Amino acid sequence: MEWDDCDVEKIDLDDIEHGFFNREISNCLILDEYDFEGCNRQQRGKLDRIFQYTASHYNLTVFCLQQNFCSIPVPIRRSADMWCIWKSCDNQVVRDISLKTGHSFRTLAKLFIKTPFDFITFDFSSDKYPLRKNFFFPIQDDGSDSD
């Protein structure tokens, strides 16, 4: 029901083959709560190819919507230009995010996340504003958990 107000086409990962996306137009692929842990080897390979090659060579933007940050495979996390992270009650996830980004996510969340809709954006594609609140508001963070 949450996608009913969009003009979406549901596709199966197994249907995506080389050349599936038209390079001449902007494409968008949304993986909403995809079961990465249930993937077989062939599906994992296809996902790696989508995130690491198809996205950059076929005019494709990929959104990976996931409740559990740690369930996203490492190659996919590493290929991401941005992470948008909401506050979590899972301390292990918070610690993991801090270790991977060098920022104290717990401190950032306390300072900048004021409503359940607020989130921290980690932008790995730009040095100008690598941290932002809700995409648009720059955050200054000179420290990390190891300081």
Disulfide bonds with the S-S distance in Angstrom:
none
